[in-house]
Amino acid sequence: MRVLNEAQSAFGRDAMTTTQTEEQEMAFVEALRDYEDRWVAIIESGGNETVVGSGQDAVEALADAKAKGFENAVLFRVPPFNTTFIP
């Protein structure tokens, strides 16, 4: 019975971690709405992504991040929300 309880506890922790991760991802997606059709610089810390710079192009976004002390930010463009992206 102890093994079953440990397995249930482990499964409960995994389910909680998945839910937290999904919630973190959705919060990040919501935060990106402010950056539609712009470039953003992000950092990841402790499993959370944070926008640390933005601009009309990648150079501007990186300069914004560097001005705030984030030298190694990752850059990507947030697409317009009225388009469809097919990878």
C-alpha positions in Angstrom: 0.0 0.0 0.0 2.9 2.4 0.7 4.2 2.0 -2.9 0.8 2.9 -4.3 0.6 6.0 -2.0 4.1 7.1 -3.1 3.1 6.6 -6.8 -0.1 8.6 -6.3 1.9 11.4 -4.5 4.4 11.5 -7.4 1.6 11.6 -10.0 -0.1 14.4 -8.1 3.1 16.4 -8.0 3.6 15.8 -11.8 0.0 16.9 -12.5 0.5 20.0 -10.4 3.8 20.8 -12.2 2.1 20.4 -15.6 -0.7 22.7 -14.5 1.7 25.3 -13.2 3.7 25.1 -16.5 0.6 25.5 -18.6 -0.5 28.5 -16.5 3.0 30.0 -16.9 2.9 29.5 -20.6 -0.5 31.0 -20.9 0.5 34.0 -18.8 3.5 34.5 -21.1 1.3 34.3 -24.2 -1.0 36.9 -22.7 2.0 39.2 -21.9 3.1 38.9 -25.6 -0.2 40.5 -26.7 1.3 43.9 -25.9 4.1 43.2 -28.4 2.1 42.2 -31.5 4.1 42.6 -34.7 7.2 43.6 -32.8 10.5 42.0 -31.9 11.1 41.0 -28.3 14.1 40.1 -26.2 13.4 37.5 -23.5 15.2 35.8 -20.7 14.4 32.6 -19.0 14.9 32.2 -15.2 13.5 29.5 -13.0 11.2 28.2 -15.7 9.7 31.6 -16.4 10.2 33.7 -19.5 10.2 37.5 -19.2 10.3 40.1 -21.9 13.2 42.4 -21.2 13.2 44.5 -24.4 11.3 45.2 -27.5 11.5 47.1 -30.8 10.4 47.4 -34.4 13.4 45.3 -35.4 15.8 42.8 -33.7 18.6 45.4 -33.3 16.3 47.8 -31.5 14.9 45.0 -29.2 18.4 43.8 -28.3 19.6 47.4 -27.6 16.6 47.8 -25.3 17.5 44.6 -23.4 21.2 45.6 -23.2 20.3 49.0 -21.9 18.5 47.2 -19.0 21.5 45.0 -18.3 20.4 41.9 -20.2 23.3 41.0 -22.5 22.2 37.5 -23.5 18.5 37.8 -24.3 16.9 35.6 -26.9 15.2 37.4 -29.7 12.1 36.6 -31.7 9.4 38.4 -33.6 5.8 38.3 -32.3 3.6 37.9 -35.4 0.5 39.9 -36.1 -2.4 38.1 -34.5 -4.7 38.4 -37.5 -2.5 35.9 -39.5 -2.0 32.2 -39.4 1.4 30.6 -38.8 2.1 27.1 -40.2 5.5 25.8 -39.4 
